[in-house]
Amino acid sequence: MILTRYFYTDNMNHPEIDAQLNRWFHENPNIDLIDIKYGSNVSAVADGGISATYELVTALVVYKEKKDD
């Protein structure tokens, strides 16, 4: 069965996406990686003298669990 796992980080208090992925791969050595779908988005707002940017980075890992032989 094909499975997925969603990861994200933004400019708040989440670890960087590569740290999340590396930790998950280390904790789950029994997977066969199929693909990683990566995305990023930056939004900016300015209103009444207040401005901010918002960054979002996502990764969707597509994988199979290894079968015991």
C-alpha positions in Angstrom: 0.0 0.0 0.0 1.3 3.5 -0.8 1.3 5.9 2.1 1.9 9.6 2.6 3.3 11.8 5.4 2.9 15.6 5.4 5.5 18.0 6.8 5.5 21.8 7.0 7.4 24.7 8.5 6.7 28.4 8.6 8.4 31.4 10.0 7.0 30.7 13.5 8.3 28.0 15.8 8.6 24.9 13.6 11.9 23.1 12.9 13.3 23.5 9.4 11.8 21.1 6.8 15.1 19.2 6.2 15.5 18.6 10.0 12.0 17.2 10.2 12.5 15.0 7.2 15.9 13.7 8.3 14.6 12.9 11.8 11.6 11.1 10.4 13.7 9.0 8.0 16.1 8.2 10.9 13.1 7.1 13.0 11.5 5.1 10.2 14.2 3.0 8.5 11.6 0.5 7.3 10.3 2.7 4.4 10.9 2.6 0.7 10.8 6.2 -0.5 8.8 6.8 -3.7 8.8 10.6 -4.0 8.8 13.9 -2.1 6.6 16.7 -3.3 8.1 20.0 -2.2 6.4 23.4 -2.1 7.1 26.9 -0.8 5.1 30.1 -0.6 5.9 33.6 0.6 3.1 36.1 1.3 3.5 39.7 2.3 0.9 42.1 3.7 1.1 45.8 4.4 -1.8 47.8 6.0 -1.7 51.0 7.9 2.0 51.1 8.4 2.2 47.5 9.5 3.9 45.0 7.3 4.7 41.4 7.6 5.8 38.4 5.5 4.7 34.8 6.0 6.7 31.9 4.7 5.4 28.3 4.3 7.4 25.3 3.2 5.8 21.9 2.7 6.8 18.4 1.8 4.6 15.5 1.1 6.5 12.2 1.4 5.1 9.3 -0.7 6.4 5.9 0.5 5.8 2.2 1.0 6.6 0.2 4.1 9.2 -2.4 3.5 8.0 -6.0 3.7 9.8 -8.5 5.8 11.2 -11.2 3.6 
